[in-house]
Amino acid sequence: MILSMAQFGLVLLSIVAFILILGAIIIIHEGGHFFFAKRAGILCHEFSIGMGPVIYKKQFGETAFCIRAIPIGGFVSMAGEDVADDMIKPGATIGVNVEDDVITEIILDDNRDCFLRGEVESLDLKGLGDDPLFITINDGFQSHYYTVKRDAFYVFEKNKRLQITPYDRTFDSKSLWNRFLTIVAGPVMNLILAMFIYIIVAMATGVPNLESNQVGSIQAHFPSDGILEVNDRITHVNGAPTNTWEEFSKELSKLYNDNQTTINLTIDRNGEIKEVSMEAITYIASIGISNIQAKNMLPIEVPGFTGVKGLELGNLAVRYKDKEGDLKYGDIITKVKIGNNDPVAIEAWGQLAGMFRELNIADVKFEYYSLKDDNTYKLVELNDCKTIEPYTNEVLENQRIEKIQQKLGVSPVYHFDFFGSLGQSFKMFWSDFTLIFRTLKLLIAPSDVRQVGVKDMSSFVGIFGMVQQYIMAGFIPLLAFTALLSVNIGVMNLLPIPALDGGRLMFLLYELITRRKPSKKVEATLNNVFFILLMIFFLYVTFNDILRLF
């Protein structure tokens, strides 16, 4: 498939935005760990963005800053955390370089020239308390005792270097409080970043003026587009007076609850009174069908089938795959069968919305006319239609999704209000902060009622697709999505799972309660096992994401 210039530009822009967004979130997260580690005096060997092979590396002081090939996170390698404690032991053959009788480099490359090479007789590279670091090395003729510089380096093959780790520079040597701050700083920085972005979004957007009936904006491709204009004042809805936006919203809600979708408005346009009419869009979230951007909002006769009327479908939810037996954009539905009830002919979107307004769990089938490639229609009867299981009220409420959404696509005038925007930013933050817990509740629900599973989750492939959508929506929605990602990464890392920051906090809690440190071997084993499990899980979710692309 050949992409147009516009499509190519969108893909390229999406790739850049995707890299910048994830890069910023990871840098902020790992930067939190790094700052508090350095503040506590912990030696940080590497600050890395991404996983896998190194594609860029630059040494600054005692830390190597790296960019790795796989964009699935990052890490700060702290002394005494992942690096082996004993790189050399008595009996090992090493080389050393010496300055002023102090070892500055420990050579572990047998082919590298050095000041002295020999067998290690004794050593102390930890330096507990005030003990000096030293190595006694025998060159085959005599023993040589040298003190070791506290920031000396191991030198490996291909000139790879790693600074030695005196005990006072290790993670384990620091107080419980400093270790807690170092671990928790990463997720907390993600939450702070999100809150900062929410404040920017709220300040840029403003708060709605609900005391006015003036139109502030009109959404493209919605019913009001081309009918209403910005600054129109909506004075009546189906004859009922509306002096404020709240009154306007209440009148619309009354009509929708009565299953009426044809809306008659009286508007004041620069002193000229006009009567306009439009059909509200309807989105039934529990089954994922709508008339959004449908060519025909009202019931139409199916072309080629005289006397047969139905509702033309617009944009559908992602759960439809455009496979044989699935509904798709442009199809015309004529009947619906809910559970064991008799089929019902569909005559209006309001009627269909009313049928699903109170419905919880029930199998749903549609009789419909499928739009073919040659713009003709083929009847798909109830027995041949795919059964749809609607999302339950619990699923929708947990995700704060309205079951029935009916809109005209108009918004009130927004104005700047510092305290109002600040309050709005906290609301957005709290909604997204609790989203992951609501989602987890759905994922661990009993299998006989669970409607959301691992297959519905997204990896970085899915996130890239969402970045594309938010780019088309505009800069402010893209910023809000960035904040949502940052919150999710922060909260996910606080979950008490080994290999995540929350799991490491659990080990600190164990130490706080028992007054003794957990076994390093047990901790390392649990972290490694769960890291592998998380990688398998990540690959599985990514595989599902790739399948969805095709």
Order of alpha helices (4+ residues) and beta strands (2+ residues): alpha-beta-beta-beta-beta-beta-beta-beta-beta-alpha-beta-beta-beta-beta-alpha-beta-beta-beta-beta-beta-beta-beta-beta-alpha-beta-beta-alpha-beta-beta-beta-alpha-alpha-alpha-alpha-alpha
